[in-house]
């Protein structure tokens, strides 16, 4: 759960819908090709220049409704609306200037005709499978299958599960409302599963591990701590669904507001911010020196801020930090780099 919450936070921080054009680097296709490259884990290629040759068994299925749409550059809101009106339902973004989109076959030409559209191409099954799985020699692997809720529609995960079952797979885990199904499946059956339109990405499942030490390095907290900036002097609040008040890393929990409910998600989000590393140095949070207040989610925002200031502010700088239970639903890994 900690990993899921951290990845969700990074996704929200790092997900940029319309990035500025990158600096062009020299490649086989020249600067223009580099600036227009589509960067997938399977391959980096420039449409019309060096598109990869996809093996027959890993190509997009006939009738697939999900495509890659590369546009000419950053789009205005009006241009995005024009793209949507043409029949494209935008599902995600991949550098450079490329959208994953659901497009009914009858609307493809209308999408291609837009002046902002450079290229429309298939979202091949090969693009959706972690490379090591294509080389796996085991008779069975356990994988995460991420799917598009928009494409799955009202059937949700049931169609995907049924298709997986027909391929000899069995479901090992699935959480309602979260677009990931965990399966045990033969590697040879993965291309057929990946060819389904609602499948977004398939990778190997691994047990959860503690990664806050890496996240602190990535976001700069480790280096800030060397200079003495560890949150000391700040009182902050996490607002979530419950907390394990006896957790060994929560020596800086100075108060709670709401019912004494224990919830793994609230415990994780509080630890990401305020964990002091007593129980595990690798789980040290972003502000281990700060005082942390926990407020249960059902308490109104105005009341929680007032309580934070009046009961625990102590005249110190106050920071309001919130993490909704629904945020973890936003983690939707993409096949892009």
N, C-alpha and C positions, 0 to 999 in steps of 0.2 A: 504493500500500500504506500510506503514511503517513496519508493521509486516512482510509482504511478503519479503521486502528487507532485514530486519534483519535476518529472517530465512534463506534467500539465503546466506547471508554472513556467518552465522554459519555453513551452510551445506558445503560451500566451504572450511572453515577452518577445520571442523571436519570430513570430508569424507576421510577415509583412505582405500585405496583399499586392501592393503596387510599388516595388522597389525602384530606386533610381538606377539608371543604366550603369553596369559595371565598366571599369576601365578595360578597354579591349587589349587582349594579349595576342601575340603572334602565334598562330597555329597553322596547320596544313592548309586551311581554307582562308588564311589571312585574318586581319583584325575584325572585319565585318562578320566572318563566320564565328569567331570566338564570342562576339557580343550577342550573337543570335543562337548560341548553342543551347540545347536542352540537356540538362544535367540530371540524368537518372543514375541509380546505382548500377543498373545493368550496363549502361553505356552513356557516354557524352557524345552528342552528335548535333550537326547543324542540318536542319531540313533542306533537302535539295542538294546537299553537298556530300555528306558522308553518313547517310542513314545506315544503321546496322542491318545486316541480313539475318532475319529471324528464322530459326529452324521451323519446319512445317508444324511440328507438334506443339510449338510455343507461340504460334501466331494468334491474333485475336479471332474469336469465333465469328462466323457469319451471323449477322443480325445483332452484333454487339452494339450497345447504345452509348458507351462511354468512350470519349475521344480526347486526344491532346489537341488543344487549340493554342497556337502561338500567335501573339499579337505583335504589332510593330513597336511597341514601347509602353510606357506607363499610360493608363487609360483614365480619362475623366469619368465622373459619375454618369454623365450623359452617354458616353461611349460604352460604359458597362451596361447601362440600361438598354442600349441599342443591341448589344450582343445578346442579352437575355430575351429581348423581344423577338429576335430572329429565331429563337428556339433553343438556345443553349442554357442549361441549368448549371451554373458554376458550382463545382464541388470542392475545389482546392487549387493550390498554386504550386508550380515547380519552376525554378529558375531555368532559363531566362525568359521572362515574359510569357509564360505558358500556363494555361489553365487545364485542369481536368474538368471535363464537362459532360453532362448527359445530353445527348442530342438525338431526337427521333430521326430515323433515316430520311424521312420526307423533308426535314428541315436542314439537312446538311448543306445543300447548295446555297441556301439563304445565308447561312453562317459564313461559308467560304466567300460569298460575294461582298461581305462588308469591307470597306476600305482599310479598317484597322487590323484585319486578320491576314497574317502572313502565310499560315499553313494550318491545315487540319489533318491529323493522322491518327491511326489506330493506337489504342492503349493495349499493346500486346500482353498476352499471359506472361511472356518472358520478363516484362518490366515489373511484374508484381511479386516475383518469387526471390527470396534471398538466395544469392548465388551458391552458397555452400549447400543448400538443400537440393539443388539440381545435380550435385555431385555426390550426394549422400549414398553410402553403400548399405546402410542399415535396412532391415526389412520394414521398419516402422519408425517414424519420428513424431515428436509432439510439437505442434506448431500453434502460433497465434494467427488467426485469420481475421484481418480487419476488413470490415465491409462498409459500403456506403448506405446509410439509412435511407437517403433520398432515393436511391435506386431500388433498394429492397422493398420500399413502399410499406403498405399496411401489413404485409406478411412478416415484416421484421426479419428476424434471423431464421424463421422456420423453413423457408425455401432453401437457404444455404445449408442448414443442418440436414434436410432431406437429401439434397444433392450429395453432400459429403457421405451420408450413410449409404447411398447407392454406390459410392466408390469404395466402400469397405471401411470407411473411417468411423470413429466413434467420438462423441463429444465428451471431453473430460472436465470442462468448466465453461460457464457462461453466466454473466451477470446481467440481469434485465436492465435495459436502458443504456447499456454500454456496448458500442458496436464492435466487439471482439468476441470471437468464439474460439476456444481452445480445443484442438483435435489431436487424436493419434491417427496417423494416416501413413500409407505406403508412399515413399517418395515418388514412385512411378505414377501415382494418381494425382500429384500436385498440379501438373499442367492442365488437366481437365477441370480441376476445381478453380484454378486461377483464371480460366477462360470465361467464367461466369461474369456477367456485367457488374454485379453488385460487389465483387471482390476487389478490394483496394490494395491489399498488401498481405504477404504471407512470410513470416519469419519463424525461426526456431524459438520455442518457449524455453526459458531458463528460470530457475528459482529466483525469487527476489533477493537482492543483496543491498547492503548499505553503501550508498554512493555520495553522501553529503560531503565527504572530504574532497571528492572530485568536483562537486558542484561549487564548493567554496573557492577552489582554485580557478574554475572557469569564470565565475562572477566577480573575482577579485577580493573576496572577503579574507582569504588567507593572507594576502599581501597587506591589506588594510590593518589586520590584527598585528602584524609585525611593527607597524607604526603606532600602535596603541589604540586604534579605532576598532573597538569590539562591541559597541552599543552601550558602554557604561554611561550612565546619566540619562538614559532614555527609558521611559515606561511606555510600552506598547501593548496592543491588544490583538488577539486572534479571536475571531467570531466564527464558530463552527458548531458541529453537532454533538460534542461531548469530548471529555479528556480523561486520561488515566492520571489522576492526581498523584499517585504514588510512583510514577515513573522515575527511575534513577537519574535521568538526564534533566529533570525539571526542578533543580534546586533553586532556580530563579523565578519559579511560579509564585508571584506575590499575592494572587487572589483570583477567585472565580466569581462569576456572576451568572446565576441561573441554577438549574437543577444539577445535582452531582451525577451526571450521566457519563458513562464510559463509552467512547466510540473510537474505533481505530483511525478514522479519517481525521477527526479533530486532534487526536494525539499526534498524528503525523505532521499536520500543518503547524501545530505549535512547536514541535521539535525542529522543523525546518527553519523556523525563525529564531527560537529561543533556546534550543537544546544546548546544555553547557558542557557536554562531553564527558560527564562523570561516569556514566555507564559504559560508554564507548566513545573514544576520541574520534573515530571515523564518522560518528553521527553528530558531531558538533554543528550547531545551527549557524545561521548567518549573523546573529547578534547575541553571542553567548554571554556578554556582559550586561545586557539590558534586563530590566525587570519586565516580566511577562504577566499579562492579565488574560484570563480566558473567559469569554462570554458565550453562553449558549445561543445557538442560531435563532431561536424563537423570540429572543428579547429584541424589542424594537431598536432601530439604529439610534434614534435620538436619546433613548434611555441609556443605551450602552455607552455612548460618548459622554453623556452627563456623568454617569457613574465612574467612568474612567478618569475624568478630570477631577471630580470632587472627592472620590474615595482613594485614588491611587496616584494622582498626578504629582502631589507633593511639591508643587511649584517647578517641576522639571519639565523639559520638553516632552510633549506627548505625541505619539504616532499611532494612528488608527490603522490596523491591519485586518483585512477580512479575507476569508477563504470560504467560498460557498461549496457545499457538498456537490452541487451540480457541476462545478468547474472540472472535476476529474473526468466528466463525460466528454470533455473537449479533446482529450488526447486521441488523435487520429493520425497515426504515423503515415507518412507519404513515401512513395518509392523514389523520391528525388534526393539528391545529395544535399 
